[in-house]
């Protein structure tokens, strides 16, 4: 189960508008999934890996 709990509201930040979720009783390892999605986006947009 996930909940949208907040978002980045400081307009000067690079992450402005980013949604913050909290997960309860997650069935997957969310860190690995997010990492995979970031890497996929980087490949699609030819962004440098860090």
N, C-alpha and C positions, 0 to 999 in steps of 0.2 A: 504494500500500500504506500502511496506517495502523496505528499501534500505540498502545494505551492505555498511556502511560508513567507516569502519576501522577495525583494529584488534590489539590485544595486541602484540607489537613487541619487548618488553624487554625480552631477553631470560632467565633472572634470575628469572622471576616471575612464580608463579605456574599457572597463567592463560595464559601463552604464547600461542599465536595462536588463542585465543578466538576471535570469530567474534563479531563485534559491529554493531547492526542494529538500524535504526531509523524507527519508525512507524508513518504514517500520516493517520488520519481519521480511526483509527483502530475500528473495529466493536465489538471487544471483550475486556475484561479487561485483558491485557497481563500479569500483575503482578501475578494474580491468576493462569493463565495458566502455566507460568514459574514455580511457586511454585509447582503446581501439577506434572509437568514433573520432577522436581528435586526430589520430594518425591517418584515418581515412580522409578526413577533410583536408589535411595537409597535402596528401597525395593528389587529391582532386584539384586543388588550387595551386599546386607546385610551391607550397610554403616550406621554408626550411625547418627541419626537425631540431628540437632542442632537447 
